[in-house]
């Protein structure tokens, strides 16, 4: 019988490749992101890791539920009705499936994330 081991999630993204946010979603700036997915379950519908982005603003449309904890930087999330929330380090939040609006990163922002998508 194999044992299941605890998996730690580090905020280190130094060795992670950068990629641009899809240009068709970008509203301002030229945001670059790093995604370090640390865990994917066997059903491939639950994921967690660390994500970071440089300054920019882009459209978001969620099909998954995402729990986030901002580690550093600042972000402004604005829903489709224009309600804005400023997120700073130490703030935990959930973006539910169906959420549409914009994500704006001020400076460089980094978060821990866990996502669940109905399969």
ABEGO torsion letter per residue (X at the ends): XBBBBBBBBBABAAABBBBBBBAAABABEBBBBBBBBABBBAAGABBBEBBBBBBEBBBBBBABBBBBBBABEBBBBBBAAGBBBBBBBGBBBBBBBGBBEBBBBBEBBBBBBBBBBBX
